[in-house]
Amino acid sequence: MKLFIAGHHGMVGAALVRRFQREPGVTLLLRSRRDGLDLTSQSAVAAFYAAEKPDVAIIAAAKVGGIHANNTYPAEFLYENLAIAANCIHGAYAAGVKRLLFLGSSCIYPKHAPQPMTEDCLLTSALEPTNEAYAIAKIAGLKLAQYYRQQYGVLYHSAMPTNLYGPADNYHPQNSHVLPALIRRFHEAKLAGKPEVVAWGTGSPRREFLHVDDLADGCAFILRQDNPPDWLNLGSGTDVTIKELTELVAETVGFTGRIAWDTTKPDGTPRKLMDVSRLAALGWQARISLRDGLRQTYASFLAEQADGTLRG
């Protein structure tokens, strides 16, 4: 099987490469913008598909970032992610690719969706405004895959991951997500000998996290299903408060100072937990605990910092 992984340089793509390198009989097709494959270019993507003729494609490429980045650059987030989805999905169909897995995000679901969020709550009410542009692009990709399957019979389907973390994450001070931002903040505070780290909000919101290697294993499992749903939630099925997460990161990093909570800062959505019962009914569940995953991730952070590959 010739497998194209779009976005293999990112955290998710790298985890998929690690996972599918262990699969016998799989030849990985890995191309990036550095190799001349610009996924926002329809002609470049079409030429790649025509030349390489993959059997299966996993679309893990995306322009991603935290709240600050999404809020500051919504036009780029919408345009680039729409272009990637349209080019990769339509290009696959035009080239005769029979199976495709598109990776979305839990942010496709409404801001005030019932908790835990089921696949059926898609498009039932308004999105979270701070990442609406990214979510709209991901919804478009999910629907495009669904409609190609419905209209032409190709097995194009999607997975909606929850908040991800792990090796090769982005630790940028402003543009990273909450977990890598906390790792960097506590690590630098420990090195500087700071007595206190200030965290935003009350710490009461609850969030779900999935190690990126569990995500990759979940994707491999979904691709083994003969007739999967058009989209499946892919998460751990458990959540923690931001306060619990913050304390666990501080413990993992070895920061022994005080954590102060700036309650003048916003908390955000009270809870974001995905219902993963459909995937569990098929026979898959996450295996890496948050504590173990954080320990592995911090070790990766130190290694990436030491060899100069740390993102951010």
Phi and psi in degrees as a GROMACS rama.xvg file:
@    title "Ramachandran Plot"
@    xaxis  label "Phi"
@    yaxis  label "Psi"
@TYPE xy
-94.2394  117.061  LYS-2
-113.299  122.152  LEU-3
-95.9309  122.413  PHE-4
-109.369  106.646  ILE-5
-80.7394  126.568  ALA-6
91.1223  32.3068  GLY-7
-71.3611  -12.5184  HIS-8
-80.4117  -16.8613  HIS-9
-79.8308  175.665  GLY-10
-59.4126  -46.8347  MET-11
-68.686  -47.489  VAL-12
-60.4094  -39.4376  GLY-13
-64.4687  -37.773  ALA-14
-66.8085  -38.571  ALA-15
-63.8206  -39.7597  LEU-16
-60.7358  -47.6897  VAL-17
-56.916  -41.4513  ARG-18
-70.1435  -45.9506  ARG-19
-82.5426  -13.1841  PHE-20
-65.0654  -21.4272  GLN-21
-87.9365  -7.19086  ARG-22
-85.9216  122.246  GLU-23
-66.3447  141.572  PRO-24
80.9378  7.82449  GLY-25
-103.462  126.107  VAL-26
-104.055  120.372  THR-27
-86.3465  131.293  LEU-28
-105.329  109.882  LEU-29
-120.883  114.336  LEU-30
-134.568  146.514  ARG-31
-135.92  176.106  SER-32
-58.5536  -33.0097  ARG-33
-61.9118  -30.968  ARG-34
-88.431  4.51226  ASP-35
97.6035  6.68023  GLY-36
-104.84  100.168  LEU-37
-93.5952  109.43  ASP-38
-69.4298  -13.4453  LEU-39
-86.1087  -1.30824  THR-40
-103.262  115.8  SER-41
-60.9471  -42.0368  GLN-42
-67.4826  -38.9024  SER-43
-65.6602  -42.4602  ALA-44
-66.9277  -42.8913  VAL-45
-61.4143  -41.4904  ALA-46
-65.4621  -38.9  ALA-47
-62.9033  -50.6687  PHE-48
-59.0553  -42.4407  TYR-49
-64.9406  -36.5966  ALA-50
-78.5159  -41.4508  ALA-51
-93.6182  -26.6828  GLU-52
49.6891  62.0321  LYS-53
-67.7228  153.954  PRO-54
-84.5522  -36.6656  ASP-55
-135.297  144.695  VAL-56
-128.511  137.182  ALA-57
-116.389  121.418  ILE-58
-98.0053  93.8884  ILE-59
-108.384  1.95549  ALA-60
-79.0092  141.893  ALA-61
-169.305  155.09  ALA-62
-88.0464  118.007  LYS-63
-127.299  162.368  VAL-64
179.168  174.731  GLY-65
-83.8886  -167.468  GLY-66
-58.5513  -44.2448  ILE-67
-60.3508  -47.7265  HIS-68
-64.9342  -43.9781  ALA-69
-62.9918  -38.8158  ASN-70
-72.5223  -32.8666  ASN-71
-84.284  -33.7477  THR-72
-124.682  51.9851  TYR-73
-63.3966  -33.7945  PRO-74
-62.9001  -46.2047  ALA-75
-65.4293  -39.8966  GLU-76
-64.3291  -40.2454  PHE-77
-71.7554  -49.5753  LEU-78
-62.814  -53.664  TYR-79
-64.2403  -40.1762  GLU-80
-74.0215  -33.364  ASN-81
-62.8678  -45.1163  LEU-82
-62.7466  -44.6924  ALA-83
-60.1626  -48.2402  ILE-84
-62.2995  -49.1019  ALA-85
-63.5228  -45.7741  ALA-86
-66.0732  -43.6284  ASN-87
-72.2748  -36.6238  CYS-88
-79.4817  -50.4788  ILE-89
-64.4193  -40.5613  HIS-90
-60.9269  -38.3775  GLY-91
-63.4378  -45.4217  ALA-92
-61.6449  -46.129  TYR-93
-62.2064  -29.256  ALA-94
-92.9329  1.03579  ALA-95
85.2432  18.9486  GLY-96
-70.2461  124.684  VAL-97
-84.5189  -26.5129  LYS-98
-136.51  138.233  ARG-99
-146.597  137.039  LEU-100
-118.14  117.36  LEU-101
-100.107  130.517  PHE-102
-99.1584  123.153  LEU-103
-104.208  -133.13  GLY-104
-164.481  153.6  SER-105
-66.26  -16.1669  SER-106
-72.4324  -3.94597  CYS-107
-68.5595  -18.5913  ILE-108
-86.8386  155.017  TYR-109
-58.229  152.823  PRO-110
-57.9653  -39.6211  LYS-111
-110.136  37.5822  HIS-112
-65.868  146.093  ALA-113
-57.3787  144.615  PRO-114
-106.943  139.156  GLN-115
-69.127  155.366  PRO-116
-81.3188  122.664  MET-117
-90.8879  164.629  THR-118
-59.5455  -28.1139  GLU-119
-74.6841  -9.99978  ASP-120
-85.2206  0.307396  CYS-121
-57.2207  133.145  LEU-122
63.0419  25.1377  LEU-123
-92.1899  -17.7275  THR-124
-163.295  -173.832  SER-125
-67.889  151.251  ALA-126
-82.8413  167.198  LEU-127
-67.6379  121.165  GLU-128
-59.6259  -32.8875  PRO-129
-70.0933  -22.7579  THR-130
-127.895  29.4911  ASN-131
-60.2749  -41.0301  GLU-132
-60.9199  -47.2635  ALA-133
-62.703  -43.5561  TYR-134
-63.1558  -42.0613  ALA-135
-60.4707  -42.1741  ILE-136
-63.0624  -40.5524  ALA-137
-70.1128  -37.5733  LYS-138
-62.8035  -41.7331  ILE-139
-60.8392  -42.3178  ALA-140
-63.6654  -43.9748  GLY-141
-59.3054  -46.5611  LEU-142
-68.6579  -35.7912  LYS-143
-62.8397  -44.7482  LEU-144
-61.5963  -43.5287  ALA-145
-60.5894  -42.1943  GLN-146
-75.5896  -32.8927  TYR-147
-64.7193  -38.4328  TYR-148
-64.7992  -46.2433  ARG-149
-64.8029  -41.275  GLN-150
-86.3819  -34.7854  GLN-151
-118.663  -4.59363  TYR-152
80.4372  7.65004  GLY-153
-78.1917  150.496  VAL-154
-89.8102  74.6862  LEU-155
-106.273  125.42  TYR-156
-150.474  176.235  HIS-157
-136.414  158.744  SER-158
-127.551  139.637  ALA-159
-112.317  95.991  MET-160
-73.9564  153.118  PRO-161
-82.2484  -165.039  THR-162
-62.9065  127.071  ASN-163
-108.792  153.931  LEU-164
-153.659  164.687  TYR-165
145.211  -166.51  GLY-166
-57.4606  145.235  PRO-167
69.6173  23.928  ALA-168
-70.7873  169.829  ASP-169
-97.9592  120.9  ASN-170
-108.42  25.6503  TYR-171
-60.4049  136.355  HIS-172
-58.4915  -33.7114  PRO-173
-105.395  -32.7488  GLN-174
-101.691  6.76494  ASN-175
-92.1785  166.92  SER-176
-81.0325  174.012  HIS-177
-62.0267  -43.3617  VAL-178
-68.8636  -50.8721  LEU-179
-63.8156  -32.1411  PRO-180
-62.7305  -40.9266  ALA-181
-66.6482  -40.9197  LEU-182
-58.8418  -47.6353  ILE-183
-65.1039  -43.1306  ARG-184
-63.0432  -45.0897  ARG-185
-71.1563  -35.4958  PHE-186
-62.9397  -47.1475  HIS-187
-67.514  -35.6177  GLU-188
-65.5266  -38.6445  ALA-189
-64.1217  -45.7042  LYS-190
-63.8623  -35.1453  LEU-191
-83.4566  -7.38943  ALA-192
69.7516  28.6786  GLY-193
-69.8208  140.163  LYS-194
-80.8555  -13.8026  PRO-195
-150.113  144.713  GLU-196
-123.846  132.806  VAL-197
-95.8009  127.837  VAL-198
-110.858  150.732  ALA-199
-82.2989  144.991  TRP-200
81.1561  -159.701  GLY-201
-96.1486  -16.227  THR-202
84.8256  2.50158  GLY-203
-84.0547  -25.7954  SER-204
-57.9151  149.691  PRO-205
-109.365  138.527  ARG-206
-136.601  151.634  ARG-207
-104.919  141.698  GLU-208
-133.998  143.813  PHE-209
-132.024  129.275  LEU-210
-67.0534  140.319  HIS-211
-65.1346  -25.7205  VAL-212
-72.0568  -31.1622  ASP-213
-66.5356  -40.4588  ASP-214
-56.5433  -48.3589  LEU-215
-61.547  -39.8182  ALA-216
-66.5224  -38.7825  ASP-217
-62.9732  -39.1181  GLY-218
-63.5402  -42.9919  CYS-219
-60.9187  -39.5329  ALA-220
-64.5233  -46.3248  PHE-221
-61.169  -38.3694  ILE-222
-69.9097  -14.3833  LEU-223
-86.9478  -6.66661  ARG-224
-81.0259  135.022  GLN-225
-70.5308  -35.7915  ASP-226
-143.92  68.3661  ASN-227
-72.2968  160.121  PRO-228
-60.7995  164.875  PRO-229
-60.5765  -34.9008  ASP-230
-149.453  147.844  TRP-231
-129.842  138.013  LEU-232
-69.8668  139.308  ASN-233
-130.405  101.675  LEU-234
-152.564  -173.383  GLY-235
-86.65  -22.7392  SER-236
80.7495  3.27305  GLY-237
-131.97  155.235  THR-238
-136.296  167.722  ASP-239
-135.533  159.784  VAL-240
-75.2728  156.803  THR-241
-60.7063  -33.4409  ILE-242
-63.1861  -45.8291  LYS-243
-62.4961  -42.8787  GLU-244
-60.9421  -46.9541  LEU-245
-60.3758  -44.9588  THR-246
-65.7307  -36.7005  GLU-247
-69.4511  -39.0714  LEU-248
-64.2001  -44.7715  VAL-249
-59.0179  -42.8204  ALA-250
-63.961  -43.8215  GLU-251
-63.2052  -41.976  THR-252
-74.653  -27.0318  VAL-253
93.9598  22.7591  GLY-254
-82.1062  124.306  PHE-255
-109.997  5.69567  THR-256
-78.6367  -166.711  GLY-257
-92.7341  147.078  ARG-258
-107.341  118.631  ILE-259
-106.244  141.248  ALA-260
-107.476  120.848  TRP-261
-89.14  93.7548  ASP-262
-77.1982  -1.74749  THR-263
-78.2504  -15.0513  THR-264
-86.7608  151.364  LYS-265
-70.79  151.626  PRO-266
-88.8731  -29.1696  ASP-267
83.03  -166.07  GLY-268
-58.7498  132.814  THR-269
-59.0393  -37.3546  PRO-270
-151.689  143.078  ARG-271
-141.351  95.1048  LYS-272
-128.439  132.706  LEU-273
-93.9675  142  MET-274
-81.1602  115.78  ASP-275
-109.398  22.7904  VAL-276
-66.8376  -31.0943  SER-277
-67.0874  -42.6158  ARG-278
-68.9709  -38.419  LEU-279
-62.7349  -37.3396  ALA-280
-65.364  -26.4763  ALA-281
-78.8058  -17.5418  LEU-282
117.861  15.591  GLY-283
-122.77  142.501  TRP-284
-149.26  156.013  GLN-285
-65.6112  149.813  ALA-286
-119.219  -21.2327  ARG-287
-92.2454  117.077  ILE-288
-68.7115  158.058  SER-289
-62.1812  -40.3621  LEU-290
-62.656  -47.805  ARG-291
-66.1264  -40.9617  ASP-292
-63.6098  -38.894  GLY-293
-64.994  -40.1644  LEU-294
-61.4925  -45.0119  ARG-295
-64.9115  -39.7337  GLN-296
-68.4968  -40.0395  THR-297
-65.739  -37.7654  TYR-298
-62.2598  -40.0216  ALA-299
-65.9949  -40.9839  SER-300
-56.5487  -46.7545  PHE-301
-65.0497  -40.8167  LEU-302
-66.7124  -42.1116  ALA-303
-66.6364  -36.8462  GLU-304
-66.0464  -39.768  GLN-305
-68.83  -36.5563  ALA-306
-96.8892  5.57849  ASP-307
80.8811  14.3768  GLY-308
-101.77  2.73574  THR-309
-62.3986  128.082  LEU-310
-84.0026  132.242  ARG-311
